Amino acid sequence: MRLVRTVPSPATVIAAAALLVALGGTSVAAVSQLPRNSVGNAQLKANAVTSAKVKNGSLLKADFRSGQLPAGPTGPQGPPGPPGMSAREDILAETGYDSVSPKTIKATCSAGKKVVGGGVEVGGTGRGRVTVTENLPAGDNAWEAEAFEAVATGQTWKLEVHAICVAVAP
């Protein structure tokens, strides 16, 4: 048995080549000219990207300008905070200038206020030899301090104590 080999005519070869170019050649050329991720604002026409072309859930809050996103629903009421504080007051109490040692002094808050802090200060020419032994709250409404002079020098000094007080709401 003998096979007969037929050669396509020149017209068929030209038609097939034209068909290949029409179907794939120009699209391959067009795609190969643009680098990956090269389409940006300059290449997009106005209103080219629509909601239908954006995948749901693919945008982030950062992709929107301030005020573009509506506020979400109001959340549940939180627990009550700590009692409020107001009407801050600094109460000062001090001893006289003398060489008596030890010295104790207490600054007491006004009625209805509680102490939230305090401190002590030693003044006078003999203060360099004075040691503070107490500097602390005295109950809920006062601050107390105590100091002494280790070696009696006869120099005068005084002890001041500050109580920081506030009104505390129930």
JOGI-V516241 format. One record per helix or strand. SS is the DSSP state (@ for helix, = for strand). FROM is the first residue (numbers start at 1). LEN is the number of residues. If there is no record, write none. Layout:
# JOGI-V516241
SS & FROM & LEN
SS & FROM & LEN
This chain:
# JOGI-V516241
@ & 10 & 23
@ & 51 & 3
@ & 61 & 3
= & 85 & 10
= & 98 & 1
= & 103 & 6
= & 113 & 11
@ & 127 & 3
= & 130 & 8
= & 142 & 8
= & 157 & 12
